[in-house]
Amino acid sequence: MVVSSEKLDAEVKSLADAIIRKSSVAVTTGKKMFYKQIEMGMEAAYEYAAEVMACNMMAEDVGEGIDAFMQKRPPHWKNK
């Protein structure tokens, strides 16, 4: 996304607010996965991501996220 310099601060705040609303488990897992994948080739990175995402499905917050989506309500993260 490209924004003018006048709108940059507002856009950064909007992005930060969106990240803050996410499950801390998902954000932490995603960041760790990203930094590990940087050192991998494409095929290994995809395999690693698939494994991490499958394991992440066992986290309590995943069920809450799915329930919230299905019920069209904001999630109530347990691991905030």
Summary of the structure (lengths in Angstrom):
residues: 80
radius of gyration: 15.7
end to end distance: 28.1
largest distance: 42.5
contacts: 170
relative contact order: 0.14
helix: 70%
strand: 0%
